[in-house]
Amino acid sequence: MSEETAWTTECDRTTETLRWLRDKRRGHRRRRNRDLAVIGYSLALLAGGYGTTFVYRFARRLQHAAAHGDTLETIRRALPAGLVLLALGLAVIAARDALWRGPVLVPGPDAAWLLSQPVDRTRVLRPCFRLSAGIAVVGGLLCAVAGGVLLHLTGVSSPGPGLAGCLPAGLCLPLLAVVLALQVERRTGLGVRVRAATPYAVLLLVVLVAQTGWAAAGHRLPVLEQIELWSGPWGWAAQPVVHAAGGSARAWPVAVALLAVLTAATTWYAHTASATVPTRQLRARAATATTVASVLWSVELRAAKLAVSEALGSDGRHARRRLPMPRSKYLVVVWRDAVALLRAPGRVGSAALWTAAAAAIAGLATSLDGLSRAAAVVMALTLGYLAVGRLAEPARVEADDLRRSSWSPFRFATLMLHHAIVPAVVGAVLGCLAAVPFALDGGAWALLLMPVCALPFASASVLAAVRGPVRSELLFLGIPTPFGDVSFFVFLLWYAAPLLISVAGLSFALDAVLTHGPGVDALACMVLVALALTAVLLLGASHLAERLRRS
């Protein structure tokens, strides 16, 4: 029975069908529950063995930092814009998630067979919505408890008021996110608008990040903060937290009442409308979720990313930007990669955001010392690697299926080396732009060091593209040591080798520059290290590309 056919009680076979399915799936559910119990037990052991020590040390350091300096006032100044940033970020994530999954997610067999039978769709789909809403609420309440504890540890508020201030956000915002996701899942047109509006939403989040940092530095914008706190549920949920922290939110009970009424009304409507999700949407999402789950179990992260990207699709506007054709065959790969970036400007935008984040953390590293500075340097370089990696998608696409490289006038290994040129050049340009604030502040050396980091990062991205299928057999090597089996760490070392080689080499050189000062010798050493890493990584990429072609 199609979803357009009017359903009547005369042809209702819901009870019999669901009973039959429960009987047939009893053995499968028993095995699945055993597997989930083992996974949960393993995660509990990891959390208990490593998490408790980390949480304890983090709490002690947080209390120590709050007791000294102006940390308390910094947190209070940053709370209004920071909380609005978190709420809007949750909305963006929920809307994007609904493009490939959504809150009403049924198993593949149910979408393919059960919904075509004479059954009541409400009894099949509404439990899925209730499950998603329940999981979201549990996660939100845990975050609310964590937020109350953090407010207490930092001395911003006492435990009771802090937890009470976080509860409205922890309870209502997850439900509103589920409601938003359901609307995106139900309506194809809304999904198209979400794809088109995503770059602007990300830009808004970046502006809020800048506002939060500006406020933390002591430059608050009270009028703008009040507008944000009353502009919608993202601000209403923040007001009780701001009040608990001693901020300006005198009418917070009104905001909480508005938030509660909106959440109750929209959740009731979404529960009613959850049975109207089109079957074609359910089937597409079930197929994508099944693919992602299967490849994640085999640790094929690239395949999972491709499945999600295909489901996300585009905003319907196919850019046909072109560049003049080159006359030399040695520029044809560069031309193709440049045209690919012109037709997918989102990659350049995301690379620019990762570069800005890396520059911000690098600026923080200049004011630190010891292990804290080393950790900040490693984090900044890792973000830089991710930025340049976003520009190397053509290399990964042609390495996924070698038949796509049949157009090339070069050998496959040479083709892969040419694919490193555009990411290196664009990454260097972004690095140079990110270094401008450092240069204006007296650190002209950043104009050399930040762009030169793009060279090994581009080479490492190409090396990662040609390393071949995931070698999951490394997980089962059975290497005994006094600390247990280290097969998992061997697999991680193989998987993250390009990142580790490039970041480790550059971090030592950059830390030396920060320690001894940006002298001529230190800068020359940094450039030589970057060039040596680039040569080693390109040599490894060429070798692996040849092995991949032969295989």
LOFI-367394 format. One line per field, with one value per residue (C-alpha): x, y, z; residue in one letter. Coordinates in Angstrom, 3 decimals, always signed. Layout:
// LOFI-367394
X = X	... $
Y = Y	... $
Z = Z	... $
r = a	... $
END
This chain:
// LOFI-367394
X = +0.000	+1.543	+1.737	-0.695	-3.422	-5.958	-5.491	-8.626	-9.272	-10.890	-7.508	-5.586	-3.089	-0.764	-1.104	-0.616	+2.310	+4.164	+3.624	+4.994	+8.031	+8.705	+8.688	+10.988	+13.404	+13.648	+16.912	+18.393	+17.478	+19.052	+22.344	+22.257	+21.657	+24.608	+26.854	+25.680	+26.273	+29.865	+30.462	+28.938	+31.042	+34.219	+33.381	+32.620	+36.021	+37.768	+35.842	+36.503	+40.164	+41.169	+38.261	+38.093	+41.757	+41.426	+38.237	+39.789	+42.898	+40.816	+38.621	+41.646	+43.282	+39.985	+39.575	+43.177	+42.745	+39.479	+41.098	+43.838	+43.607	+40.464	+39.203	+35.879	+35.084	+36.267	+33.774	+30.950	+31.661	+31.761	+28.653	+25.848	+27.409	+28.972	+25.684	+23.877	+26.722	+26.280	+22.505	+22.700	+25.466	+23.159	+20.443	+22.834	+24.062	+20.498	+19.421	+22.457	+22.091	+18.489	+19.655	+21.016	+19.528	+16.864	+14.962	+12.565	+15.034	+13.614	+15.650	+16.145	+13.804	+11.046	+11.385	+11.495	+8.806	+6.851	+5.650	+4.300	+1.994	-1.499	-0.220	-0.828	+2.181	+1.753	+2.495	+5.672	+7.070	+6.076	+8.087	+11.160	+10.500	+9.954	+13.208	+15.157	+13.548	+14.266	+17.936	+18.243	+16.712	+18.982	+22.012	+20.770	+20.230	+23.742	+25.109	+23.044	+24.539	+28.026	+27.328	+26.161	+29.294	+31.524	+29.803	+30.423	+34.063	+34.861	+33.138	+30.630	+27.641	+26.759	+25.712	+21.938	+21.371	+23.909	+22.168	+18.724	+19.877	+21.219	+18.197	+15.831	+18.432	+19.310	+15.668	+14.211	+16.981	+17.451	+13.708	+13.618	+16.582	+14.698	+11.631	+13.731	+15.357	+11.951	+10.788	+13.920	+13.383	+9.710	+10.002	+12.339	+12.123	+13.256	+16.242	+17.244	+17.039	+19.126	+21.873	+21.795	+21.784	+24.546	+27.448	+25.634	+24.863	+28.527	+29.482	+27.060	+28.653	+32.080	+30.835	+29.522	+32.881	+34.548	+32.005	+32.593	+36.348	+35.921	+33.681	+36.096	+38.845	+36.752	+35.011	+31.364	+28.480	+25.564	+22.922	+23.772	+23.810	+20.324	+19.046	+20.525	+19.100	+15.571	+15.804	+14.599	+14.808	+18.616	+18.644	+15.747	+17.590	+20.725	+19.037	+18.664	+22.325	+23.365	+21.211	+22.735	+26.186	+25.289	+24.723	+22.068	+18.916	+16.226	+13.261	+14.610	+11.359	+9.512	+12.143	+11.891	+8.096	+8.309	+10.844	+8.695	+5.535	+7.322	+8.983	+5.734	+3.742	+6.325	+7.094	+3.405	+3.035	+6.182	+4.972	+1.733	+3.484	+6.176	+3.951	+3.810	+7.464	+7.424	+8.424	+11.006	+12.749	+12.710	+14.141	+16.927	+17.925	+17.750	+20.047	+22.558	+22.508	+23.029	+25.987	+27.575	+27.122	+28.593	+31.673	+32.281	+32.442	+35.143	+36.852	+36.349	+35.931	+36.414	+33.523	+31.317	+32.167	+31.361	+28.009	+27.050	+28.283	+26.215	+23.142	+23.751	+23.876	+24.086	+21.811	+20.648	+22.795	+25.424	+28.274	+29.835	+32.797	+35.692	+39.303	+41.207	+42.620	+46.404	+48.594	+51.071	+50.177	+52.204	+49.541	+46.476	+46.269	+46.670	+43.959	+41.544	+42.143	+41.679	+38.409	+37.247	+37.823	+36.016	+33.009	+33.087	+33.825	+32.659	+35.977	+37.897	+35.558	+35.989	+39.760	+39.739	+37.818	+40.248	+43.141	+41.630	+41.176	+44.777	+46.000	+43.992	+45.504	+48.967	+48.485	+47.583	+50.735	+52.952	+51.772	+52.346	+55.386	+56.396	+54.016	+51.057	+52.782	+53.818	+50.227	+48.913	+51.463	+50.475	+46.791	+47.365	+49.375	+46.725	+44.068	+46.341	+46.659	+42.861	+42.620	+44.983	+43.441	+40.101	+41.736	+43.082	+39.754	+40.605	+43.546	+41.324	+38.618	+41.046	+42.740	+39.377	+38.905	+41.971	+39.823	+39.064	+42.710	+42.586	+42.368	+45.803	+48.842	+51.055	+51.731	+49.516	+52.335	+53.200	+49.534	+49.283	+52.338	+50.747	+47.636	+49.701	+50.358	+46.979	+46.486	+50.010	+49.506	+46.005	+47.033	+50.045	+47.827	+45.428	+48.376	+49.748	+46.387	+46.142	+49.634	+48.705	+47.454	+50.729	+52.703	+50.737	+51.500	+55.236	+55.601	+56.588	+58.227	+54.733	+54.436	+57.123	+56.425	+52.656	+52.625	+55.588	+53.662	+51.250	+53.906	+54.291	+50.579	+49.697	+52.200	+50.810	+47.265	+48.309	+50.143	+46.975	+44.978	+47.146	+47.782	+45.089	+42.186	+42.058	+44.175	+41.802	+43.879	+46.325	+43.740	+44.255	+48.032	+48.116	+51.282	+51.675	+53.406	+53.475	+50.743	+48.515	+47.914	+49.067	+47.540	+45.030	+47.832	+49.673	+46.519	+46.220	+49.870	+49.289	+46.100	+47.474	+51.045	+50.818	+49.377	+51.880	+54.924	+54.047	+52.786	+55.563	+58.352	+56.904	+56.009	+59.635	+60.895	+58.165	+58.631	+62.331	+61.429	+59.142	+61.738	+64.870	+63.166	+62.554	+66.170	+67.594	+68.982	+65.704	+63.667	+66.079	+65.876	+62.075	+62.085	+64.602	+62.551	+59.400	+61.170	+62.699	+59.322	+57.768	+60.384	+60.031	+56.238	+56.183	+58.622	+56.382	+53.322	+55.015	+55.959	+52.492	+50.850	+52.865	+51.996	+48.320	+48.380	+49.976	+47.470 $
Y = +0.000	+3.326	+6.257	+8.243	+5.619	+6.513	+4.186	+2.771	+0.469	-2.095	-3.078	-2.683	-5.490	-3.520	-5.656	-8.956	-7.609	-6.133	-9.301	-11.417	-9.125	-9.292	-13.074	-13.206	-10.631	-12.051	-13.871	-10.880	-8.534	-10.907	-10.952	-7.198	-6.577	-8.817	-6.903	-3.571	-4.811	-5.753	-2.392	-0.556	-2.551	-1.775	+1.927	+1.940	+0.388	+2.964	+5.817	+4.514	+3.765	+6.884	+9.295	+9.658	+10.634	+13.128	+14.642	+14.945	+16.686	+18.939	+19.925	+20.694	+22.817	+24.607	+25.426	+26.618	+28.828	+30.279	+31.101	+33.195	+36.113	+37.434	+34.072	+34.483	+37.836	+36.598	+33.727	+36.014	+38.442	+35.663	+33.778	+35.644	+35.440	+32.039	+30.432	+31.851	+30.481	+26.973	+27.011	+28.177	+25.665	+22.908	+24.107	+24.061	+20.567	+19.268	+20.712	+19.315	+15.931	+15.706	+15.922	+12.376	+10.797	+12.664	+11.817	+9.371	+6.703	+3.244	+0.120	-0.668	-3.714	-1.691	+1.115	-1.298	-3.766	-2.898	+0.537	-0.908	-3.229	-2.337	-1.039	+2.108	+4.361	+6.149	+2.949	+2.441	+5.978	+7.705	+5.319	+6.263	+9.946	+9.328	+7.376	+10.185	+12.786	+10.713	+10.230	+13.961	+14.866	+12.464	+13.951	+17.469	+16.743	+15.298	+18.455	+20.566	+18.708	+19.154	+22.863	+23.280	+21.528	+23.736	+26.879	+25.689	+24.702	+28.067	+29.892	+31.560	+30.274	+27.862	+24.288	+24.716	+27.913	+26.826	+23.500	+25.130	+27.711	+25.051	+22.732	+24.751	+24.755	+21.084	+20.051	+22.362	+22.974	+19.261	+18.881	+21.976	+20.603	+17.330	+19.276	+21.279	+18.101	+16.506	+19.446	+19.206	+15.457	+15.839	+18.671	+18.386	+22.106	+22.958	+20.662	+22.596	+25.867	+24.393	+23.462	+26.953	+28.712	+26.628	+28.935	+31.956	+30.086	+29.144	+32.779	+33.817	+31.304	+32.705	+36.208	+34.910	+33.281	+36.645	+38.387	+35.850	+36.332	+40.092	+40.018	+37.745	+40.286	+42.970	+44.591	+43.708	+44.896	+45.085	+46.231	+43.471	+40.903	+41.897	+41.667	+38.163	+37.058	+38.030	+37.155	+33.550	+30.295	+30.302	+33.468	+32.513	+29.350	+31.362	+33.876	+31.675	+30.672	+34.320	+35.170	+32.340	+33.672	+37.149	+38.698	+41.080	+39.015	+40.355	+39.069	+35.516	+33.911	+35.336	+33.901	+30.487	+30.556	+31.446	+28.668	+26.089	+27.022	+26.965	+23.627	+21.991	+23.248	+22.359	+18.948	+18.016	+19.123	+17.237	+14.076	+14.332	+15.048	+12.390	+9.832	+11.964	+11.611	+10.474	+6.861	+7.832	+9.983	+7.137	+4.680	+7.036	+7.758	+4.097	+3.168	+5.888	+4.979	+1.293	+2.123	+4.378	+1.798	-1.017	+0.908	+2.266	-1.287	-1.970	+1.375	+2.701	+6.333	+7.617	+5.489	+6.725	+10.320	+9.762	+8.170	+11.110	+13.653	+12.009	+12.125	+15.766	+16.647	+20.263	+23.270	+22.720	+25.479	+23.896	+26.351	+26.195	+28.487	+28.051	+29.078	+29.466	+26.171	+25.914	+25.355	+23.105	+19.602	+20.180	+22.640	+20.562	+18.980	+22.369	+23.750	+20.932	+21.286	+25.053	+24.680	+22.095	+24.595	+27.331	+25.050	+24.025	+27.273	+25.661	+23.809	+27.072	+28.565	+25.657	+25.733	+29.438	+28.726	+25.975	+28.321	+31.094	+28.685	+27.522	+31.130	+31.924	+28.983	+29.881	+33.367	+31.804	+29.660	+32.755	+33.762	+30.319	+28.313	+24.744	+21.880	+24.232	+25.990	+22.686	+21.425	+24.659	+24.438	+20.848	+21.778	+24.758	+22.657	+19.924	+22.482	+23.738	+20.193	+19.896	+23.213	+22.167	+18.693	+20.220	+21.493	+18.070	+16.420	+15.882	+13.683	+11.592	+11.271	+9.902	+7.648	+6.139	+4.791	+4.665	+4.506	+8.202	+9.024	+7.584	+11.110	+12.037	+12.265	+11.337	+8.196	+7.800	+8.623	+11.804	+12.745	+12.468	+14.676	+17.314	+17.196	+18.662	+21.945	+23.680	+22.768	+24.013	+27.321	+28.047	+26.919	+29.229	+32.147	+31.461	+31.143	+34.457	+36.145	+34.593	+35.915	+39.529	+40.230	+38.831	+41.052	+44.138	+43.278	+43.137	+39.463	+39.810	+36.388	+34.839	+35.954	+33.378	+30.564	+30.192	+29.937	+27.545	+25.074	+24.523	+22.669	+19.595	+19.634	+19.406	+16.590	+14.762	+15.101	+13.465	+10.735	+10.058	+9.871	+7.152	+4.924	+2.525	+0.755	+0.730	-2.127	-3.317	-6.488	-4.370	-4.363	-8.102	-8.476	-9.663	-7.862	-8.549	-5.983	-5.302	-2.740	-5.140	-5.671	-2.628	-3.665	-0.833	+1.730	+0.189	+0.692	+4.300	+4.888	+3.593	+5.611	+8.888	+8.574	+11.544	+13.786	+12.646	+13.036	+16.544	+17.887	+16.336	+17.671	+21.172	+21.352	+20.790	+23.434	+25.944	+25.397	+26.135	+29.408	+30.407	+29.383	+31.008	+33.856	+34.417	+34.881	+34.250	+30.848	+29.708	+30.836	+29.161	+25.954	+26.089	+26.519	+23.704	+21.369	+22.192	+21.549	+18.291	+17.068	+17.997	+15.993	+12.940	+12.989	+13.407	+10.536	+8.354	+9.460	+8.504	+5.072	+4.357	+5.601	+3.130	+0.311	+1.280	+1.264	-2.188	-3.583 $
Z = +0.000	-1.045	+1.335	-0.820	-0.426	+2.252	+5.197	+6.789	+9.744	+7.449	+5.989	+9.256	+9.803	+12.086	+15.197	+13.370	+11.318	+14.279	+16.323	+13.482	+13.163	+16.901	+16.797	+13.756	+15.178	+18.689	+18.017	+16.197	+19.038	+21.560	+19.634	+19.125	+22.826	+23.700	+21.288	+22.682	+26.222	+25.354	+23.686	+26.649	+29.099	+27.145	+26.986	+30.718	+31.430	+29.243	+30.845	+34.329	+33.722	+31.810	+32.055	+35.831	+36.123	+33.276	+34.708	+38.178	+36.873	+34.632	+37.578	+39.768	+37.058	+36.441	+40.129	+40.295	+37.212	+38.564	+41.910	+40.304	+37.957	+36.324	+34.977	+36.791	+35.201	+31.810	+31.928	+32.980	+30.163	+27.554	+28.727	+26.837	+23.377	+24.068	+25.087	+22.044	+19.916	+21.380	+20.879	+17.268	+16.609	+17.860	+15.460	+12.491	+13.372	+13.744	+10.397	+8.577	+10.265	+9.068	+5.454	+5.627	+8.759	+10.720	+13.907	+12.214	+11.142	+10.503	+9.650	+5.989	+5.929	+7.577	+5.054	+2.108	+3.162	+6.304	+5.228	+1.977	+3.925	+5.205	+8.541	+10.529	+9.862	+13.179	+15.120	+13.101	+12.834	+16.058	+18.278	+16.222	+16.874	+20.584	+20.771	+19.093	+21.324	+24.438	+23.521	+22.817	+26.167	+28.064	+26.332	+27.036	+30.722	+31.014	+29.386	+31.806	+34.773	+33.323	+32.797	+36.397	+37.644	+35.491	+36.776	+40.326	+39.730	+38.191	+41.057	+38.758	+40.774	+43.533	+42.590	+43.018	+41.020	+38.380	+37.763	+37.817	+35.272	+32.906	+33.095	+30.825	+28.059	+28.601	+28.408	+25.768	+23.236	+22.353	+21.798	+19.591	+17.629	+17.076	+15.927	+13.465	+12.162	+11.618	+9.502	+7.357	+6.997	+6.001	+3.515	+0.542	-0.194	+3.313	+2.856	-0.275	+1.679	+4.494	+2.010	+0.509	+3.904	+5.512	+4.450	+5.868	+9.080	+9.450	+8.854	+11.607	+13.961	+13.132	+13.960	+17.290	+17.989	+17.366	+19.595	+22.372	+22.207	+22.069	+25.143	+27.017	+26.332	+28.052	+25.076	+25.570	+23.400	+25.911	+23.427	+20.961	+23.774	+24.899	+21.320	+21.031	+24.386	+23.297	+19.592	+19.932	+21.879	+21.603	+23.714	+25.998	+27.035	+27.828	+30.129	+33.261	+32.973	+32.644	+35.672	+37.733	+36.838	+38.081	+34.661	+33.417	+32.788	+35.097	+33.068	+32.796	+34.147	+31.140	+28.806	+30.471	+30.163	+26.468	+25.928	+27.720	+25.813	+22.456	+23.210	+24.350	+21.355	+18.710	+20.243	+20.303	+16.683	+15.642	+17.377	+15.441	+12.138	+12.539	+10.803	+7.639	+6.607	+2.952	+2.379	-0.235	+2.376	+4.872	+2.343	+1.277	+4.863	+5.859	+2.960	+3.874	+7.577	+6.750	+4.502	+7.119	+9.888	+7.798	+6.690	+10.201	+11.546	+8.944	+9.829	+6.281	+7.335	+3.792	+2.516	+5.367	+4.514	+0.835	+1.704	+3.903	+1.337	-1.396	+0.830	+1.730	-1.964	-3.075	-2.904	-6.485	-7.992	-10.191	-10.663	-14.118	-13.519	-15.929	-16.364	-19.629	-20.816	-20.405	-23.435	-21.651	-20.538	-17.374	-16.184	-16.973	-13.488	-11.844	-14.117	-13.284	-9.539	-9.695	-11.619	-9.065	-6.263	-8.181	-8.565	-4.896	-3.025	+0.199	+0.391	+0.255	+2.845	+5.254	+4.678	+5.534	+8.760	+9.787	+8.989	+11.097	+14.005	+13.626	+13.605	+16.738	+18.629	+17.308	+18.712	+22.049	+21.895	+21.724	+25.207	+26.789	+27.751	+28.527	+27.813	+27.378	+24.498	+22.906	+23.095	+21.557	+18.732	+17.958	+17.970	+15.675	+13.217	+13.265	+12.343	+9.573	+8.243	+8.195	+6.348	+3.569	+3.483	+2.526	-0.672	-1.730	-2.549	-6.278	-5.252	-2.992	-5.652	-8.262	-5.721	-4.750	-8.276	-10.504	-13.644	-13.133	-13.850	-17.372	-18.823	-17.477	-19.800	-16.815	-14.849	-11.805	-9.374	-11.286	-11.414	-7.623	-7.167	-9.415	-7.224	-4.360	-6.187	-5.837	-2.139	-1.404	-3.240	-1.889	+1.592	+1.459	+0.422	+3.303	+5.678	+4.485	+5.063	+8.529	+9.329	+8.605	+12.183	+13.549	+11.173	+12.208	+15.835	+15.168	+14.202	+10.558	+10.771	+10.655	+7.008	+6.215	+8.664	+8.301	+4.465	+4.387	+6.581	+3.684	+1.674	+3.934	+4.706	+1.000	+0.547	+3.581	+2.202	-1.067	+0.854	+2.841	-0.392	-1.976	+1.045	-0.182	+1.531	+5.311	+6.674	+9.361	+9.766	+11.775	+14.554	+15.053	+14.991	+18.587	+19.723	+23.463	+25.664	+29.431	+28.735	+26.766	+23.055	+21.073	+17.723	+17.949	+18.324	+15.355	+13.285	+14.482	+13.618	+10.078	+9.662	+11.038	+9.707	+7.253	+9.961	+12.577	+10.318	+9.153	+12.483	+14.581	+12.370	+12.115	+15.825	+16.901	+14.506	+15.376	+19.110	+18.632	+16.913	+19.807	+22.393	+20.928	+19.127	+15.412	+14.451	+11.016	+12.020	+13.574	+10.550	+8.140	+10.188	+10.055	+6.275	+5.803	+8.003	+6.001	+2.686	+3.947	+5.194	+1.845	-0.049	+2.216	+2.053	-1.725	-2.085	+0.074	-1.912	-5.179	-3.832	-2.451	-5.656	-7.704	-5.314	-5.431	-9.247	-9.363	-6.905 $
r = m	s	e	e	t	a	w	t	t	e	c	d	r	t	t	e	t	l	r	w	l	r	d	k	r	r	g	h	r	r	r	r	n	r	d	l	a	v	i	g	y	s	l	a	l	l	a	g	g	y	g	t	t	f	v	y	r	f	a	r	r	l	q	h	a	a	a	h	g	d	t	l	e	t	i	r	r	a	l	p	a	g	l	v	l	l	a	l	g	l	a	v	i	a	a	r	d	a	l	w	r	g	p	v	l	v	p	g	p	d	a	a	w	l	l	s	q	p	v	d	r	t	r	v	l	r	p	c	f	r	l	s	a	g	i	a	v	v	g	g	l	l	c	a	v	a	g	g	v	l	l	h	l	t	g	v	s	s	p	g	p	g	l	a	g	c	l	p	a	g	l	c	l	p	l	l	a	v	v	l	a	l	q	v	e	r	r	t	g	l	g	v	r	v	r	a	a	t	p	y	a	v	l	l	l	v	v	l	v	a	q	t	g	w	a	a	a	g	h	r	l	p	v	l	e	q	i	e	l	w	s	g	p	w	g	w	a	a	q	p	v	v	h	a	a	g	g	s	a	r	a	w	p	v	a	v	a	l	l	a	v	l	t	a	a	t	t	w	y	a	h	t	a	s	a	t	v	p	t	r	q	l	r	a	r	a	a	t	a	t	t	v	a	s	v	l	w	s	v	e	l	r	a	a	k	l	a	v	s	e	a	l	g	s	d	g	r	h	a	r	r	r	l	p	m	p	r	s	k	y	l	v	v	v	w	r	d	a	v	a	l	l	r	a	p	g	r	v	g	s	a	a	l	w	t	a	a	a	a	a	i	a	g	l	a	t	s	l	d	g	l	s	r	a	a	a	v	v	m	a	l	t	l	g	y	l	a	v	g	r	l	a	e	p	a	r	v	e	a	d	d	l	r	r	s	s	w	s	p	f	r	f	a	t	l	m	l	h	h	a	i	v	p	a	v	v	g	a	v	l	g	c	l	a	a	v	p	f	a	l	d	g	g	a	w	a	l	l	l	m	p	v	c	a	l	p	f	a	s	a	s	v	l	a	a	v	r	g	p	v	r	s	e	l	l	f	l	g	i	p	t	p	f	g	d	v	s	f	f	v	f	l	l	w	y	a	a	p	l	l	i	s	v	a	g	l	s	f	a	l	d	a	v	l	t	h	g	p	g	v	d	a	l	a	c	m	v	l	v	a	l	a	l	t	a	v	l	l	l	g	a	s	h	l	a	e	r	l	r	r	s $
END
